Amino acid sequence: MDEDIKKGLKRAVESVEVSVTKSVLRWKYKKEGKQIPLEERLENESRHVADRAHEVIAKRGRNVWEELKKAYLKGDGKKGSG
């Protein structure tokens, strides 16, 4: 895939993630009876939350991958000894 297309898709996905996060934050503020912050602050919070979600998913994804590899290797060792 062309690099320009990849970059464009990545920007589009990031924009959608931030928009969805912003909607969730607005809903949360409204549900808690709090005043919704100014648009600029809400945008910054949304970007921060989306970035943090990426960090958590990346970390857990690595952990899951390591556990799958361990389980596979453990299972592979049992086959060879039996």
C-alpha positions as CSV (number, residue, x, y, z in Angstrom):
1,M,0.0,0.0,0.0
2,D,1.3,3.5,-0.8
3,E,2.7,5.4,2.2
4,D,0.5,8.4,1.5
5,I,-2.6,6.2,1.6
6,K,-1.4,4.6,4.9
7,K,-0.8,8.0,6.5
8,G,-4.2,9.3,5.3
9,L,-6.0,6.3,6.7
10,K,-4.1,6.5,10.0
11,R,-5.1,10.2,10.3
12,A,-8.7,9.4,9.5
13,V,-8.8,6.6,12.1
14,E,-7.2,8.8,14.7
15,S,-9.7,11.5,14.0
16,V,-12.6,9.1,14.4
17,E,-11.1,7.8,17.7
18,V,-10.8,11.3,19.1
19,S,-14.4,12.1,18.0
20,V,-15.8,9.0,19.6
21,T,-13.8,9.6,22.8
22,K,-15.1,13.2,22.8
23,S,-18.7,12.0,22.5
24,V,-18.2,9.6,25.4
25,L,-16.6,12.3,27.6
26,R,-19.5,14.7,26.8
27,W,-21.9,11.9,27.8
28,K,-20.0,11.2,31.0
29,Y,-19.9,14.9,32.0
30,K,-23.6,15.2,31.3
31,K,-24.5,12.0,33.2
32,E,-22.5,13.1,36.2
33,G,-24.2,16.5,36.1
34,K,-20.9,18.3,35.5
35,Q,-20.4,21.3,33.2
36,I,-19.0,20.2,29.8
37,P,-15.5,21.8,29.4
38,L,-14.7,24.2,26.5
39,E,-14.2,22.6,23.1
40,E,-10.4,23.0,23.2
41,R,-10.1,21.3,26.6
42,L,-12.5,18.5,25.6
43,E,-10.4,18.0,22.5
44,N,-7.2,17.7,24.6
45,E,-8.8,15.3,27.0
46,S,-10.1,13.2,24.2
47,R,-6.6,12.9,22.6
48,H,-5.1,12.1,26.0
49,V,-7.7,9.3,26.7
50,A,-7.3,7.9,23.2
51,D,-3.5,7.9,23.5
52,R,-3.7,6.2,26.9
53,A,-6.1,3.6,25.5
54,H,-3.5,2.8,22.8
55,E,-0.8,2.4,25.4
56,V,-2.9,0.0,27.5
57,I,-4.0,-2.1,24.4
58,A,-0.4,-2.3,23.2
59,K,0.9,-3.4,26.6
60,R,-1.8,-6.0,27.1
61,G,-1.4,-7.2,23.6
62,R,2.2,-7.9,24.2
63,N,1.4,-9.7,27.4
64,V,-1.2,-11.8,25.6
65,W,1.2,-12.6,22.9
66,E,3.9,-13.7,25.4
67,E,1.4,-15.9,27.2
68,L,0.3,-17.5,23.9
69,K,3.9,-18.2,23.1
70,K,4.6,-19.7,26.5
71,A,1.5,-21.9,26.3
72,Y,2.5,-23.1,22.8
73,L,6.0,-23.9,23.9
74,K,4.8,-25.7,27.0
75,G,2.3,-27.7,24.9
76,D,5.0,-28.5,22.3
77,G,7.3,-29.9,25.1
78,K,4.6,-32.2,26.3
79,K,4.2,-33.7,22.9
80,G,7.9,-34.5,22.5
81,S,8.2,-36.2,25.9
82,G,5.2,-38.5,25.6
